[in-house]
Amino acid sequence: MASVAVVDYGMGNLRSVAKAIEHVAPAARVVVTSSAEEIAAADRVVVPGQGAMPDCMRELAERGLDAAVRRAAERQPFLGICVGLQMLFGRAEEGDVLGLQLLPGRVPRFPREAMVGADGQRLKVPHMGWNEVAQTRPHPLWAGIADGARFYFVHSYFVAPEAESLTAGRTSYGVPFTSAVARDNIFAVQFHPEKSARDGLTLLANFMRWQP
């Protein structure tokens, strides 16, 4: 039986992520865990996250899970969600904190001067609600999902990869930003697939079948 570890470091929508995975992969063993051993033993690893990046990085370190997440991102099929995407990169403007630096790039805040919609109205930060994701290249996790499909977002910061080749999806909110990245066994998204109806569940089902 395939197993998936949903990493519990005290900062994330863990239960709804686990329930969504159980829904799309009823035969899988889904474990919400803060055990480095269980994370290492799982066939797949999901790192959700919400809240402030400094808090997330502190909790990850205090629970001794930063090394476990690093190892998972190097070896196992790995899905990062929201802050679980942002922590893969380097310097974050939020709290001027360093992420895990597994992928080259930074995590800036939406620039206030650019937060104007096509109608001239000010755009609110955080970016909250449904928005389109343009698929910038093919990937197994996009299977069955239309280019331009809408997903649910809640965030004030976004990733700015140094290498364009990391970007797998792009979204526009005042400025265009990377909303999905992919490299080797890593796929990570700024949006919340567990809150994104059919297309979100399709992405999670694709992750559970993915053989990178």
N, CA, C and O of each residue as an XYZ file, in Angstrom:
848
protein
N       0.844     -1.195      0.000
C       0.000      0.000      0.000
C       0.884      1.252      0.000
O       1.786      1.387      0.826
N       0.612      2.161     -0.936
C       1.385      3.405     -1.005
C       1.118      4.252      0.226
O       0.000      4.278      0.742
N       2.143      4.943      0.692
C       1.986      5.814      1.861
C       2.396      7.229      1.508
O       3.304      7.445      0.705
N       1.716      8.193      2.117
C       2.057      9.600      1.924
C       2.099     10.274      3.286
O       1.175     10.130      4.086
N       3.171     11.008      3.546
C       3.320     11.757      4.782
C       2.953     13.218      4.540
O       3.536     13.876      3.678
N       1.996     13.715      5.296
C       1.654     15.143      5.305
C       2.386     15.733      6.505
O       2.076     15.406      7.650
N       3.347     16.594      6.242
C       4.259     17.058      7.296
C       3.558     18.048      8.218
O       3.046     19.080      7.783
N       3.550     17.703      9.505
C       2.913     18.531     10.534
C       3.985     19.289     11.307
O       4.684     18.708     12.138
N       4.116     20.594     11.033
C       5.025     21.420     11.819
C       4.255     22.558     12.491
O       4.808     23.604     12.829
N       2.948     22.308     12.670
C       2.115     23.255     13.398
C       1.614     24.418     12.585
O       0.993     25.325     13.140
N       1.861     24.429     11.273
C       1.502     25.591     10.444
C       0.921     25.114      9.117
O       1.637     25.071      8.117
N      -0.344     24.761      9.087
C      -0.871     24.362      7.789
C      -2.271     23.806      7.913
O      -2.738     23.460      8.999
N      -2.927     23.732      6.769
C      -4.289     23.241      6.692
C      -4.224     21.716      6.569
O      -4.692     21.142      5.586
N      -3.643     21.078      7.573
C      -3.241     19.674      7.463
C      -4.416     18.738      7.254
O      -4.376     17.874      6.378
N      -5.456     18.904      8.046
C      -6.549     17.939      8.002
C      -7.261     17.973      6.661
O      -7.600     16.923      6.115
N      -7.494     19.169      6.118
C      -8.201     19.230      4.835
C      -7.321     18.709      3.693
O      -7.829     18.128      2.734
N      -6.002     18.915      3.795
C      -5.097     18.346      2.789
C      -5.137     16.827      2.862
O      -5.251     16.158      1.835
N      -5.043     16.275      4.075
C      -5.075     14.816      4.244
C      -6.395     14.240      3.744
O      -6.405     13.212      3.067
N      -7.510     14.895      4.074
C      -8.823     14.403      3.646
C      -8.946     14.411      2.128
O      -9.512     13.488      1.544
N      -8.413     15.457      1.485
C      -8.484     15.531      0.025
C      -7.672     14.403     -0.616
O      -8.101     13.814     -1.609
N      -6.498     14.101     -0.048
C      -5.673     13.007     -0.579
C      -6.374     11.669     -0.368
O      -6.377     10.822     -1.261
N      -6.967     11.473      0.809
C      -7.709     10.237      1.070
C      -8.866     10.073      0.085
O      -9.195      8.957     -0.316
N      -9.478     11.192     -0.299
C     -10.602     11.150     -1.237
C     -10.151     10.673     -2.621
O     -10.835      9.870     -3.256
N      -8.990     11.170     -3.090
C      -8.551     10.829     -4.450
C      -7.744      9.538     -4.489
O      -7.589      8.944     -5.555
N      -7.229      9.094     -3.346
C      -6.416      7.870     -3.300
C      -6.839      7.044     -2.095
O      -6.084      6.924     -1.130
N      -8.052      6.466     -2.140
C      -8.587      5.770     -0.969
C      -7.769      4.564     -0.529
O      -7.876      4.134      0.619
N      -6.949      4.009     -1.426
C      -6.141      2.844     -1.056
C      -4.826      3.239     -0.379
O      -4.126      2.385      0.166
N      -4.494      4.521     -0.413
C      -3.212      4.964      0.148
C      -3.312      5.106      1.666
O      -4.393      5.305      2.220
N      -2.163      5.000      2.317
C      -2.086      5.255      3.758
C      -1.588      6.689      3.938
O      -0.440      7.000      3.620
N      -2.461      7.558      4.449
C      -2.128      8.970      4.614
C      -1.829      9.216      6.094
O      -2.672      8.966      6.956
N      -0.623      9.708      6.378
C      -0.195      9.940      7.755
C       0.135     11.417      7.924
O       1.005     11.946      7.231
N      -0.564     12.087      8.852
C      -0.196     13.449      9.241
C       0.814     13.310     10.361
O       0.485     12.787     11.425
N       2.048     13.769     10.142
C       3.112     13.401     11.063
C       4.134     14.508     11.285
O       4.414     15.311     10.396
N       4.681     14.526     12.495
C       5.825     15.385     12.806
C       7.041     14.524     13.125
O       7.980     14.982     13.776
N       7.021     13.269     12.663
C       8.118     12.339     12.888
C       9.039     12.294     11.678
O       8.605     11.972     10.573
N      10.317     12.619     11.888
C      11.282     12.564     10.790
C      11.386     11.151     10.236
O      11.596     10.967      9.038
N      11.240     10.160     11.096
C      11.334      8.767     10.646
C      10.164      8.397      9.731
O      10.348      7.731      8.712
N       8.958      8.836     10.106
C       7.792      8.535      9.260
C       7.876      9.267      7.929
O       7.468      8.732      6.898
N       8.400     10.481      7.944
C       8.564     11.237      6.700
C       9.545     10.515      5.779
O       9.295     10.381      4.581
N      10.650     10.054      6.336
C      11.659      9.358      5.537
C      11.131      8.044      4.980
O      11.520      7.636      3.885
N      10.242      7.372      5.726
C       9.747      6.061      5.315
C       8.604      6.141      4.307
O       8.289      5.145      3.657
N       7.981      7.307      4.169
C       6.819      7.437      3.284
C       7.227      7.368      1.814
O       8.342      7.736      1.442
N       6.301      6.891      0.993
C       6.552      6.846     -0.451
C       6.494      8.241     -1.062
O       7.192      8.531     -2.034
N       5.658      9.102     -0.488
C       5.462     10.465     -0.990
C       5.352     11.419      0.184
O       4.967     11.030      1.287
N       5.697     12.684     -0.070
C       5.683     13.676      1.011
C       4.961     14.941      0.532
O       5.213     15.437     -0.566
N       4.066     15.446      1.374
C       3.360     16.700      1.102
C       3.680     17.664      2.239
O       3.551     17.322      3.414
N       4.098     18.879      1.872
C       4.373     19.916      2.873
C       3.413     21.077      2.637
O       3.663     21.914      1.770
N       2.311     21.142      3.399
C       1.415     22.294      3.310
C       1.995     23.435      4.132
O       3.050     23.289      4.749
N       1.316     24.551      4.141
C       1.768     25.656      4.973
C       0.885     26.858      4.789
O       0.451     27.159      3.677
N       0.619     27.548      5.879
C      -0.063     28.836      5.800
C       0.360     29.643      7.011
O       0.771     29.092      8.031
N       0.254     30.953      6.885
C       0.736     31.827      7.951
C       2.016     32.509      7.538
O       2.348     32.569      6.354
N       2.736     33.024      8.522
C       3.933     33.831      8.264
C       5.155     32.946      8.081
O       5.368     31.990      8.827
N       5.945     33.277      7.083
C       7.152     32.499      6.776
C       8.116     32.403      7.973
O       8.620     31.310      8.233
N       8.397     33.486      8.715
C       9.305     33.339      9.858
C       8.799     32.324     10.879
O       9.583     31.553     11.433
N       7.487     32.322     11.127
C       6.910     31.360     12.068
C       7.071     29.937     11.539
O       7.416     29.019     12.283
N       6.815     29.768     10.236
C       6.928     28.430      9.640
C       8.354     27.904      9.733
O       8.562     26.749     10.104
N       9.335     28.732      9.403
C      10.723     28.283      9.442
C      11.163     27.998     10.877
O      11.906     27.047     11.119
N      10.709     28.817     11.829
C      11.058     28.585     13.232
C      10.468     27.270     13.725
O      11.159     26.481     14.369
N       9.192     27.032     13.424
C       8.541     25.794     13.871
C       9.200     24.571     13.234
O       9.392     23.547     13.890
N       9.540     24.686     11.965
C      10.197     23.574     11.266
C      11.516     23.225     11.953
O      11.820     22.051     12.163
N      12.299     24.255     12.303
C      13.598     24.025     12.946
C      13.434     23.501     14.365
O      14.138     22.579     14.775
N      12.494     24.094     15.123
C      12.330     23.696     16.517
C      11.847     22.259     16.655
O      12.134     21.594     17.650
N      11.113     21.785     15.653
C      10.630     20.404     15.682
C      11.623     19.441     15.032
O      11.362     18.242     14.929
N      12.760     19.976     14.597
C      13.778     19.136     13.985
C      13.372     18.563     12.643
O      13.843     17.495     12.251
N      12.490     19.276     11.927
C      11.958     18.749     10.676
C      12.585     19.378      9.438
O      12.320     18.929      8.323
N      13.418     20.414      9.611
C      14.013     21.046      8.431
C      14.880     20.046      7.656
O      14.834     20.011      6.426
N      15.666     19.240      8.365
C      16.506     18.248      7.684
C      15.661     17.180      7.011
O      16.002     16.714      5.924
N      14.553     16.783      7.649
C      13.672     15.765      7.075
C      13.022     16.266      5.784
O      12.898     15.521      4.812
N      12.611     17.531      5.787
C      12.000     18.105      4.583
C      13.042     18.246      3.469
O      12.741     17.999      2.302
N      14.257     18.642      3.830
C      15.339     18.716      2.838
C      15.570     17.360      2.172
O      15.667     17.262      0.949
N      15.656     16.319      3.000
C      15.898     14.977      2.463
C      14.755     14.533      1.557
O      14.980     13.949      0.496
N      13.531     14.814      1.986
C      12.373     14.429      1.180
C      12.393     15.127     -0.174
O      12.099     14.513     -1.200
N      12.743     16.415     -0.173
C      12.773     17.185     -1.420
C      13.878     16.706     -2.356
O      13.854     16.997     -3.552
N      14.835     15.981     -1.817
C      15.919     15.450     -2.648
C      15.624     14.054     -3.169
O      16.240     13.626     -4.145
N      14.674     13.312     -2.528
C      14.542     11.905     -2.843
C      13.139     11.446     -3.216
O      12.973     10.677     -4.163
N      12.135     11.903     -2.490
C      10.784     11.368     -2.666
C       9.942     12.284     -3.549
O      10.226     13.478     -3.649
N       8.899     11.732     -4.198
C       7.934     12.619     -4.842
C       7.408     13.620     -3.800
O       6.880     13.227     -2.760
N       7.563     14.909     -4.097
C       7.391     15.971     -3.093
C       6.418     17.009     -3.624
O       6.589     17.525     -4.728
N       5.392     17.314     -2.828
C       4.430     18.352     -3.189
C       4.433     19.422     -2.105
O       4.132     19.134     -0.947
N       4.773     20.657     -2.472
C       4.714     21.792     -1.559
C       3.495     22.640     -1.870
O       3.168     22.863     -3.036
N       2.818     23.115     -0.821
C       1.597     23.900     -0.988
C       1.734     25.212     -0.219
O       2.015     25.201      0.980
N       1.538     26.339     -0.900
C       1.545     27.683     -0.319
C       2.902     27.971      0.333
O       3.896     28.077     -0.386
N       2.986     28.102      1.654
C       4.293     28.327      2.280
C       5.206     27.115      2.061
O       6.430     27.241      2.107
N       4.613     25.949      1.825
C       5.395     24.769      1.472
C       6.120     24.916      0.146
O       7.097     24.211     -0.106
N       5.659     25.816     -0.700
C       6.393     26.231     -1.903
C       7.448     27.273     -1.529
O       8.619     27.129     -1.881
N       7.031     28.313     -0.820
C       7.927     29.440     -0.543
C       9.173     29.013      0.231
O      10.258     29.542     -0.010
N       9.032     28.063      1.157
C      10.168     27.657      1.984
C      11.263     26.945      1.199
O      12.373     26.782      1.706
N      10.972     26.520     -0.028
C      11.991     25.852     -0.836
C      13.036     26.834     -1.352
O      14.112     26.422     -1.787
N      12.728     28.138     -1.308
C      13.597     29.157     -1.891
C      14.472     29.820     -0.825
O      14.576     29.331      0.300
N      15.091     30.925     -1.190
C      16.053     31.597     -0.319
C      15.424     32.682      0.519
O      14.484     32.429      1.272
N      15.942     33.897      0.390
C      15.544     35.008      1.256
C      14.094     35.420      1.007
O      13.685     35.644     -0.132
N      13.326     35.517      2.095
C      11.950     35.994      2.021
C      11.877     37.399      2.611
O      12.472     37.673      3.653
N      11.144     38.286      1.938
C      10.974     39.638      2.461
C      10.213     39.628      3.775
O      10.415     40.504      4.615
N       9.346     38.650      3.959
C       8.568     38.567      5.195
C       9.491     38.178      6.345
O       9.908     37.025      6.449
N       9.808     39.138      7.204
C      10.689     38.876      8.332
C      12.146     38.739      7.961
O      12.971     38.402      8.811
N      12.486     38.997      6.683
C      13.869     38.872      6.203
C      14.475     37.542      6.653
O      15.568     37.492      7.219
N      13.736     36.473      6.387
C      14.137     35.146      6.845
C      14.605     34.304      5.660
O      14.154     34.500      4.531
N      15.505     33.374      5.926
C      15.974     32.450      4.892
C      15.101     31.212      4.861
O      14.752     30.657      5.903
N      14.750     30.781      3.648
C      14.084     29.506      3.476
C      15.099     28.375      3.472
O      16.225     28.542      3.940
N      14.702     27.230      2.946
C      15.579     26.057      2.930
C      16.643     26.135      1.833
O      17.598     25.358      1.841
N      16.482     27.068      0.891
C      17.463     27.315     -0.171
C      17.712     26.076     -1.036
O      18.828     25.829     -1.492
N      16.649     25.310     -1.246
C      16.755     24.134     -2.115
C      16.617     24.514     -3.585
O      17.126     23.820     -4.466
N      15.923     25.624     -3.842
C      15.761     26.138     -5.198
C      16.249     27.584     -5.212
O      16.028     28.315     -4.247
N      16.908     28.007     -6.290
C      17.438     29.371     -6.326
C      16.348     30.405     -6.595
O      15.577     30.283     -7.547
N      16.299     31.410     -5.752
C      15.308     32.458     -5.923
C      14.955     33.076     -4.582
O      15.506     32.704     -3.546
N      14.029     34.024     -4.619
C      13.651     34.744     -3.401
C      12.128     34.790     -3.294
O      11.415     34.314     -4.177
N      11.647     35.372     -2.198
C      10.209     35.406     -1.931
C       9.808     36.848     -1.590
O       9.786     37.222     -0.417
N       9.492     37.655     -2.606
C       9.107     39.051     -2.355
C       7.612     39.198     -2.033
O       6.822     38.278     -2.240
N       7.253     40.373     -1.525
C       5.851     40.729     -1.292
C       5.292     41.366     -2.566
O       6.040     41.951     -3.349
N       3.989     41.253     -2.771
C       3.370     41.969     -3.885
C       3.705     43.458     -3.763
O       3.473     44.055     -2.711
N       4.247     44.065     -4.823
C       4.645     45.474     -4.736
C       3.421     46.400     -4.707
O       2.572     46.354     -5.597
N       3.352     47.221     -3.689
C       2.176     48.067     -3.473
C       1.847     48.922     -4.697
O       0.678     49.099     -5.043
N       2.888     49.452     -5.350
C       2.642     50.364     -6.477
C       2.030     49.663     -7.688
O       1.440     50.314     -8.550
N       2.167     48.343     -7.754
C       1.653     47.597     -8.903
C       0.272     47.003     -8.650
O      -0.294     46.374     -9.544
N      -0.282     47.187     -7.459
C      -1.535     46.547     -7.106
C      -2.739     47.315     -7.624
O      -3.526     47.874     -6.860
N      -2.858     47.324     -8.958
C      -3.966     47.986     -9.646
C      -4.508     47.029    -10.699
O      -3.747     46.497    -11.506
N      -5.819     46.809    -10.695
C      -6.435     45.907    -11.654
C      -6.623     46.555    -13.012
O      -6.346     47.741    -13.189
N      -7.099     45.763    -13.979
C      -7.319     46.262    -15.333
C      -8.353     47.383    -15.365
O      -8.346     48.223    -16.265
N      -9.254     47.386    -14.357
C     -10.290     48.426    -14.291
C      -9.832     49.665    -13.537
O     -10.617     50.589    -13.322
N      -8.549     49.688    -13.129
C      -8.011     50.829    -12.401
C      -8.238     50.795    -10.906
O      -7.748     51.663    -10.185
N      -8.977     49.801    -10.428
C      -9.250     49.687     -8.997
C      -8.037     49.090     -8.272
O      -7.306     48.270     -8.826
N      -7.842     49.524     -7.013
C      -6.761     48.963     -6.210
C      -7.033     47.492     -5.922
O      -8.165     47.104     -5.635
N      -5.991     46.684     -6.002
C      -6.095     45.267     -5.655
C      -5.668     45.081     -4.211
O      -4.675     45.656     -3.765
N      -6.427     44.273     -3.485
C      -6.126     44.050     -2.074
C      -5.019     43.004     -1.913
O      -4.910     42.068     -2.706
N      -4.220     43.180     -0.892
C      -3.232     42.192     -0.475
C      -3.590     41.813      0.963
O      -3.710     42.701      1.807
N      -3.763     40.521      1.269
C      -3.389     39.365      0.455
C      -4.267     39.143     -0.773
O      -5.434     39.533     -0.824
N      -3.651     38.502     -1.754
C      -4.349     37.973     -2.921
C      -5.174     36.796     -2.423
O      -4.622     35.762     -2.045
N      -6.490     36.950     -2.422
C      -7.361     35.933     -1.843
C      -8.512     35.632     -2.782
O      -9.256     36.531     -3.175
N      -8.658     34.362     -3.142
C      -9.759     33.958     -3.995
C      -9.273     33.160     -5.200
O      -8.136     32.689     -5.240
N     -10.153     33.023     -6.169
C      -9.883     32.189     -7.341
C      -9.156     32.981     -8.410
O      -9.466     34.147     -8.653
N      -8.182     32.337     -9.050
C      -7.453     32.993    -10.127
C      -6.941     31.933    -11.096
O      -6.817     30.759    -10.747
N      -6.648     32.369    -12.315
C      -6.217     31.443    -13.364
C      -4.739     31.103    -13.235
O      -3.927     31.927    -12.815
N      -4.414     29.877    -13.606
C      -3.029     29.430    -13.674
C      -2.726     29.031    -15.125
O      -3.309     28.091    -15.665
N      -1.807     29.768    -15.730
C      -1.346     29.429    -17.087
C      -0.215     28.413    -16.966
O       0.787     28.663    -16.295
N      -0.382     27.285    -17.609
C       0.643     26.242    -17.573
C       1.760     26.619    -18.534
O       1.531     26.729    -19.739
N       2.966     26.817    -18.014
C       4.066     27.295    -18.852
C       4.831     26.160    -19.519
O       5.621     26.395    -20.433
N       4.601     24.939    -19.070
C       5.192     23.767    -19.732
C       4.430     22.527    -19.304
O       3.781     22.525    -18.258
N       4.505     21.471    -20.104
C       3.798     20.241    -19.740
C       4.402     19.625    -18.479
O       5.598     19.742    -18.216
N       3.539     18.968    -17.714
C       4.006     18.237    -16.533
C       2.941     17.199    -16.183
O       1.752     17.461    -16.368
N       3.337     16.031    -15.685
C       2.345     15.006    -15.337
C       1.284     15.485    -14.355
O       0.165     14.974    -14.375
N       1.604     16.462    -13.486
C       0.604     16.924    -12.527
C      -0.451     17.823    -13.156
O      -1.475     18.110    -12.536
N      -0.204     18.272    -14.396
C      -1.218     19.057    -15.113
C      -2.172     18.162    -15.911
O      -3.101     18.675    -16.535
N      -1.971     16.859    -15.909
C      -2.799     15.959    -16.725
C      -4.279     16.115    -16.370
O      -4.662     16.055    -15.202
N      -5.101     16.315    -17.403
C      -6.536     16.437    -17.200
C      -6.991     17.789    -16.686
O      -8.172     17.976    -16.395
N      -6.059     18.744    -16.569
C      -6.384     20.100    -16.084
C      -6.180     21.084    -17.232
O      -5.091     21.146    -17.804
N      -7.194     21.840    -17.569
C      -7.106     22.770    -18.693
C      -6.138     23.903    -18.384
O      -6.063     24.380    -17.252
N      -5.402     24.324    -19.401
C      -4.569     25.521    -19.255
C      -5.483     26.702    -18.939
O      -6.498     26.899    -19.608
N      -5.130     27.479    -17.931
C      -5.981     28.593    -17.522
C      -7.027     28.213    -16.486
O      -7.877     29.032    -16.135
N      -6.974     26.975    -15.990
C      -7.912     26.563    -14.932
C      -7.732     27.453    -13.709
O      -6.653     28.000    -13.479
N      -8.795     27.591    -12.930
C      -8.781     28.483    -11.774
C      -8.564     27.681    -10.484
O      -9.139     26.612    -10.285
N      -7.721     28.235     -9.630
C      -7.407     27.626     -8.348
C      -7.563     28.677     -7.250
O      -7.643     29.873     -7.528
N      -7.605     28.211     -5.999
C      -7.866     29.113     -4.876
C      -6.556     29.542     -4.207
O      -5.738     28.702     -3.831
N      -6.368     30.846     -4.064
C      -5.147     31.440     -3.513
C      -5.447     32.204     -2.222
O      -6.523     32.780     -2.065
N      -4.475     32.201     -1.300
C      -4.460     33.115     -0.141
C      -2.997     33.391      0.180
O      -2.334     32.556      0.794
N      -2.478     34.565     -0.232
C      -1.060     34.863      0.040
C      -0.758     36.339     -0.229
O      -1.428     37.010     -1.014
N       0.281     36.807      0.461
C       0.770     38.174      0.280
C       2.159     38.192     -0.358
O       2.628     39.240     -0.803
N       2.810     37.037     -0.401
C       4.170     36.893     -0.942
C       4.139     35.828     -2.023
O       3.233     34.997     -2.067
N       5.137     35.862     -2.891
C       5.189     34.895     -3.987
C       6.647     34.563     -4.275
O       7.546     35.290     -3.851
N       6.886     33.469     -4.995
C       8.268     33.092     -5.292
C       8.721     33.728     -6.603
O       7.951     33.859     -7.554
N       9.980     34.113     -6.622
C      10.614     34.671     -7.820
C      11.846     33.816     -8.110
O      12.942     34.148     -7.659
N      11.682     32.710     -8.865
C      12.813     31.834     -9.147
C      13.868     32.542     -9.988
O      13.545     33.361    -10.848
N      15.135     32.217     -9.730
C      16.215     32.759    -10.561
C      16.198     32.138    -11.943
O      16.524     32.802    -12.927
N      15.823     30.871    -12.030
C      15.828     30.155    -13.307
C      14.401     30.023    -13.831
O      13.536     29.463    -13.156
N      14.159     30.535    -15.023
C      12.836     30.441    -15.636
C      12.413     28.981    -15.804
O      11.223     28.668    -15.807
N      13.395     28.095    -15.943
C      13.097     26.678    -16.161
C      12.377     26.043    -14.979
O      11.768     24.986    -15.137
N      12.428     26.660    -13.790
C      11.726     26.125    -12.627
C      10.218     26.353    -12.710
O       9.446     25.597    -12.122
N       9.802     27.367    -13.420
C       8.388     27.754    -13.445
C       7.569     26.765    -14.267
O       7.899     26.464    -15.414
N       6.482     26.259    -13.651
C       5.566     25.362    -14.350
C       4.182     25.982    -14.507
O       3.360     25.492    -15.282
N       3.928     27.069    -13.764
C       2.642     27.751    -13.865
C       2.811     29.214    -13.505
O       3.651     29.575    -12.682
N       1.996     30.052    -14.137
C       2.106     31.494    -13.899
C       0.705     32.085    -13.747
O      -0.246     31.656    -14.400
N       0.609     33.081    -12.867
C      -0.660     33.745    -12.568
C      -0.413     35.246    -12.530
O       0.704     35.691    -12.263
N      -1.457     36.025    -12.797
C      -1.311     37.474    -12.754
C      -2.219     38.066    -11.681
O      -3.412     37.766    -11.623
N      -1.633     38.913    -10.830
C      -2.389     39.675     -9.838
C      -1.619     40.963     -9.605
O      -0.748     41.032     -8.738
N      -1.946     41.973    -10.382
C      -1.156     43.205    -10.368
C       0.135     43.025    -11.145
O       0.460     43.827    -12.020
N       0.859     41.982    -10.827
C       2.074     41.591    -11.551
C       1.961     40.105    -11.883
O       1.280     39.364    -11.175
N       2.630     39.658    -12.965
C       2.681     38.220    -13.210
C       3.621     37.574    -12.196
O       4.677     38.127    -11.887
N       3.245     36.417    -11.682
C       4.117     35.732    -10.723
C       4.065     34.221    -10.951
O       3.117     33.698    -11.537
N       5.096     33.537    -10.477
C       5.177     32.087    -10.583
C       4.240     31.464     -9.555
O       4.376     31.705     -8.356
N       3.289     30.661    -10.030
C       2.328     30.030     -9.118
C       2.521     28.520     -9.017
O       1.846     27.859     -8.228
N       3.448     27.968     -9.818
C       3.804     26.551     -9.687
C       5.240     26.376    -10.152
O       5.664     26.998    -11.127
N       5.989     25.528     -9.455
C       7.358     25.213     -9.868
C       7.514     23.706     -9.944
O       6.805     22.958     -9.271
N       8.448     23.274    -10.767
C       8.726     21.849    -10.905
C      10.200     21.648    -11.209
O      10.781     22.342    -12.043
N      10.799     20.677    -10.512
C      12.151     20.236    -10.828
C      12.319     18.818    -10.302
O      12.131     18.555     -9.114
N      12.672     17.918    -11.195
C      12.911     16.528    -10.815
C      11.715     15.972    -10.033
O      10.614     15.878    -10.576
N      11.919     15.606     -8.773
C      10.855     15.001     -7.966
C      10.023     16.021     -7.196
O       9.162     15.640     -6.403
N      10.269     17.321     -7.419
C       9.561     18.378     -6.699
C       8.499     19.017     -7.588
O       8.771     19.377     -8.734
N       7.294     19.153     -7.053
C       6.268     20.004     -7.651
C       5.686     20.804     -6.505
O       5.338     20.232     -5.472
N       5.572     22.108     -6.661
C       5.076     22.944     -5.563
C       4.241     24.078     -6.132
O       4.542     24.619     -7.196
N       3.184     24.430     -5.404
C       2.202     25.392     -5.911
C       1.898     26.455     -4.858
O       1.927     26.187     -3.657
N       1.607     27.663     -5.333
C       1.229     28.746     -4.423
C      -0.233     28.628     -4.006
O      -0.598     29.051     -2.909
N      -1.054     28.070     -4.850
C      -2.483     27.938     -4.551
C      -2.742     26.715     -3.651
O      -1.834     25.943     -3.344
N      -3.993     26.570     -3.248
C      -4.395     25.467     -2.370
C      -5.214     24.452     -3.169
O      -6.407     24.670     -3.379
N      -4.612     23.354     -3.619
C      -5.397     22.370     -4.375
C      -6.523     21.756     -3.550
O      -7.563     21.387     -4.095
N      -6.318     21.646     -2.242
C      -7.347     21.039     -1.386
C      -8.588     21.917     -1.266
O      -9.626     21.459     -0.787
N      -8.489     23.192     -1.702
C      -9.637     24.109     -1.672
C     -10.099     24.474     -3.084
O     -10.915     25.379     -3.264
N      -9.569     23.759     -4.085
C      -9.756     24.183     -5.478
C     -10.651     23.250     -6.298
O     -10.448     23.077     -7.499
N     -11.643     22.654     -5.631
C     -12.675     21.869     -6.314
C     -12.068     20.794     -7.211
O     -11.035     20.212     -6.879
N     -12.707     20.533     -8.342
C     -12.337     19.376     -9.173
C     -10.893     19.440     -9.657
O     -10.182     18.437     -9.595
N     -10.449     20.595    -10.137
C      -9.090     20.677    -10.672
C      -8.041     20.480     -9.581
O      -6.983     19.902     -9.831
N      -8.330     20.956     -8.379
C      -7.413     20.737     -7.271
C      -7.305     19.262     -6.921
O      -6.213     18.749     -6.675
N      -8.455     18.583     -6.899
C      -8.438     17.150     -6.622
C      -7.739     16.377     -7.731
O      -7.056     15.388     -7.467
N      -7.908     16.826     -8.974
C      -7.206     16.182    -10.092
C      -5.705     16.291     -9.911
O      -4.981     15.320    -10.132
N      -5.224     17.477     -9.505
C      -3.789     17.661     -9.294
C      -3.289     16.727     -8.188
O      -2.225     16.122     -8.324
N      -4.047     16.607     -7.101
C      -3.637     15.712     -6.010
C      -3.644     14.256     -6.464
O      -2.757     13.491     -6.085
N      -4.623     13.864     -7.262
C      -4.668     12.496     -7.789
C      -3.467     12.246     -8.704
O      -2.860     11.175     -8.665
N      -3.132     13.239     -9.524
C      -1.955     13.113    -10.397
C      -0.686     12.945     -9.570
O       0.191     12.155     -9.920
N      -0.594     13.696     -8.463
C       0.587     13.577     -7.590
C       0.696     12.166     -7.035
O       1.793     11.613     -6.958
N      -0.413     11.587     -6.654
C      -0.388     10.251     -6.053
C      -0.028      9.164     -7.067
O       0.377      8.067     -6.683
N      -0.173      9.466     -8.359
C       0.206      8.502     -9.415
C       1.591      8.788     -9.998
O       2.164      7.941    -10.683
N       2.116      9.953     -9.733
C       3.328     10.454    -10.377
C       4.550      9.589    -10.040
O       4.781      9.232     -8.885
N       5.318      9.267    -11.075
C       6.558      8.506    -10.887
C       7.729      9.299    -11.478
O       8.161      9.029    -12.599
N       8.238     10.272    -10.727
C       9.315     11.114    -11.281
C      10.622     10.341    -11.435
O      11.622     10.902    -11.885
